[in-house]
Amino acid sequence: MAHFSDAPPEKYRALVTHFPNGVLVLFDSELRYEIVGPETLPFSKRDASKMVGKTIYDLFPEETATQLEPKLRATLTGELCSFDMEYEEQVHHIETRPVRIQGDTYGALVTQEVTEERQTARELEQQNQRLDKFARIVSHDLLNPLNVAQGRLELAQEECDTEHHNAIATALDRIQRIVEDVLWLAREGQDIGSVEPVALGKAIESAWRMVSGQADNAELRYVGDESQLPTVKADYDRLCQLLENLFKNAVEHGGDDVTITVGALADGFSIGDDGPGIPDEEREDVFDPGYSTVEDGTGLGLSIVKQVVEAHDWEIQVTESSAGGARFEFTGLDVVAK
């Protein structure tokens, strides 16, 4: 289907002259530039008036003009075109559409310099490819021998009893936690799945069940009761991942008898504990990968928490709880119901 815009030539001339970002061109059936603007082109600093009346083969190297020609001719037949081109070591994004002026068909062309944006996109794609490769290597080259070691340990425990087995099991468990955390960071990054209404209390109870079995004397409390927690829009799985890592962090630093307190905020929630707390000067560092104050910590749990927060466009702040421990405040959540 052909797409044509009808407008008097003076309107196009006024638009070209004052075009705010990029270059706007009106070309005819011979691919001749009839109007060019603004007066000085922002990318090349060329004088627009010296380009008027010339064809693309007059203005550009033959290779560039040959690339442009089929797109411009398709525009004159009614097509809308959108494409990138490299010219003079810059990447330009070009959009074209046909227009009809006083019964004659012309093409309108808009081009913007997008070199930096495309370079950023390429670097991000390369980074993602490296992360995918890294995840595959970690998954295969570490998890497989780890599984073998755990299996051999189980056989050794059946054959004899020694205090060394517990130390080996603890070390292997820590390796597995590190591998799982690294894989999560590499594969998931800042991506989240579908966002839907989530009862915060339900997610907290689910996450707590995953952690409480490792600390029989730890206690979860609510300010008020669970029903006072809001329903928020979130990726349920990622939210549970956040909560599990916070609870694990509290147990690791506060001990098996730590008390964790959850409360509602105006646009979010808070989680505090009665552990040793986090000094003021270290509160900006706790989300860095590798940060940990306990010997067997992976140093990745709070980094995952920060990733989940940023993926949802929430905010997180570290303060001191009323019991002198650590308190994490999550705000900026989309609260559906209280």
C-alpha angles and dihedrals in degrees: 000000000000119000115204131174120206119208137139115263094244090064092055091046091052091047093049093048093053100032104149105207124022134347128309122199135182112203132184135222091280090055089250119150109242098172128017130178161242100020092248115033110235098220104042101018088229119158106253093208091062091056096054114104094021129110125233088257089057093049105040140037113274093251092055094043091049090054092048099045101074091048093050093045090050088053091055090055091056106273127135110223131197122178147135125245133184116225129165092351092306131106115229127192111214130196122185136183135172120251132187119218120184090336097311125109121236136166126237116209128191121187131184129184109244103165095126094044093051092046090052090049091050092049091049091050091049090048091051090050091051091049091050091051091046091050091051091050093047092046095050105029098041107027095048097055089039090058090049091051092049091049092050090049091055090052091048091050090055092052099046144357121236135151088238091072093066091051091050092048091050091050093048091048090052091050090051092050091050092049092048092049093047091048091051092051092046097045103034102031109156096337122119130185128225115336115221139155109290126188100231093209091055092051091048093051091048093050092045092055089057092054107029093072088067092055112037094182097047116110133209117208135178131217096238104341140311092265090067091065113101132241109244138184109254147128098269096211094048092047090053089049089054093049094046091053092048091050092047089050091052092050093045093052102028099041134237092301097052119139116221121198125200123195139173123247129195092264103010143352143272134225120198137169140194095239127117094291129219121281116241093244092055100046093094091050101050093087094054113110109258097024112137137139096200124080098233098037119120094218090221105089098086091041087060089048090055092048092053091047093051092045088058093043090241128140128238129197131183117218139149121279123229087255092055095256131109122300125192118199120199116196139164093057120151100245112205098180139350 
